[in-house]
Amino acid sequence: MKLVKIGSKNFKKLIDRNSHFKKRVTESVKKILDNVRLNGDEAVVKYTRKFDKVKMKPKDLRVTECETSAAYQNIEPEIVTTIKSVMENIDKFYRKQMKKSWKTKARDGVVLGEKITPLDSVGVYVPSGTVPLVSSVYMSVLPAVIAGVKRIALASPPNKYGTISPYILVVANLLKVDEIYKMGGAQAIGALAFGTKTIPKVDKIVGPGNMYVTEAKRQVFGYCDIDMLAGPSEIAIIANKYADTQCIKADLLAQAEHARGVSILVTPSKRIVKAVKREIDKGYVILTKNMDEAVEVTNLLAPEHLQVMVKNPRNVLRKIRNAGAIFIGPYTPVAVGDYIAGPSHVLPTGGTARFFSGLGIDDFMKSSHIISYTKKALEEVRDSIGKLTEIEGLPKHMDSVNARFK
């Protein structure tokens, strides 16, 4: 591991790690998105042939019912049982997040409120590089289902045979997602955002991905909404002298399994640094003066996954402000959150946990403010509106109020 000193150039690069792919990737993604926006299906199949080495026609992009049915023949029956059990955990967690419409009425007849409505359509991106990320299907789709989204379109890159992993298809089918497309990368994000002849556009795109997918989501924001910038994956571990070095090493190495995964250890313990640095090649270690400085550094890093491996984790937890998901104690590896705990593993990366949250029910719902005044209530605020419209130089606004009293 590379020892990084606080305040050094490497430290600043770690804090600002989300900018490392800006220029080259930004330009490449823009070119792809422009092509998809102008040429639709033809551009999608062109990039699928170029990047995934798969030849297909536009009509082949959408997965058929026969392909989904056949997928069940290619997986072990017990896998279905396992996945159903895991989805129960996720369902329980997200049911707690559900919001309801509300309103309040004052004595003068004024009614104020908020109408909560699920989004009409959502696109879910599921990575499938060297291995299919099956867990990303239920982690992304299930909150949308619970929120009440009517149309869910799933996109995942095809393998060399021009098909999608049977595990992805089965999980999507269990969640009643019947709109599945064999496409990946920036071209998939563009197709979902702009729409093509074959692929209707969506209102929002969610899900993790590599730097090209993440950059594409950033660029299509405005054509549709996005959940967050989610990828590549990362972990930060706060540890003190009481932490188990074997667990620390195992957790850092687990993160390194992800393509371009980032592993960071923050600790005031020289013993921990020495033990871990000697045996692990990839990743970064930051030695701090004390635990308070370790927390301060971690808040600057704003990591996707944060493991708190100290004797009194609750004391540290109170001081953490920026993290996608926080894993407390020695028996809570990130793998628990990745697969079965309940909260989605779709989390903000690259320091964006400073202002993004993990995927939740709110991502699939929107609110409309409700305002209703009586004549008496409007009369009482008439003078105030007049003064404000005069300051802003908008007399017609005041005319719209006065019209009610003629």
Number of C-alpha atoms within 10 A of each C-alpha: 18 14 16 18 14 14 8 10 11 16 18 15 12 20 19 15 16 17 11 13 12 11 9 9 16 16 11 14 23 17 13 20 25 15 19 28 18 12 13 22 22 16 22 30 23 20 22 24 14 11 12 20 15 18 15 15 11 17 10 15 22 18 18 14 13 8 14 21 14 14 18 17 11 12 14 10 10 9 13 16 10 11 18 15 12 18 21 14 14 20 18 12 17 20 13 9 14 15 15 10 13 12 12 12 12 10 7 13 15 16 15 15 16 16 14 17 17 19 21 15 19 27 28 24 28 27 22 20 16 8 9 19 16 21 21 24 25 26 26 23 27 22 26 28 20 16 22 17 18 12 18 24 21 29 28 26 25 21 19 11 10 19 19 24 20 20 22 23 26 25 24 22 18 13 16 12 18 19 18 25 24 22 28 26 26 28 29 28 31 30 27 28 30 21 18 21 13 15 21 14 22 23 19 25 27 26 29 27 25 19 23 20 27 22 24 27 29 17 18 21 14 12 15 16 18 21 24 25 27 28 25 22 25 24 26 27 25 24 25 22 16 12 18 14 18 10 14 22 16 14 19 24 18 16 23 19 11 13 13 14 18 25 23 26 27 25 27 20 18 13 13 22 21 11 14 20 19 9 10 15 12 17 21 21 22 21 19 19 10 12 18 13 16 23 22 15 19 24 19 19 25 25 31 29 27 25 25 26 27 22 15 13 17 12 10 18 14 8 12 15 15 24 29 25 23 20 19 19 16 16 10 15 21 21 13 13 17 17 20 20 18 19 22 25 28 28 28 30 30 24 24 22 26 18 12 18 19 21 24 23 22 18 22 25 18 13 16 11 12 14 12 12 15 11 12 12 15 19 15 11 11 14 12 10 15 17 12 14 16 12 10 9 10 12 13 10 15 17 12 10 16 14 8 10 9 5
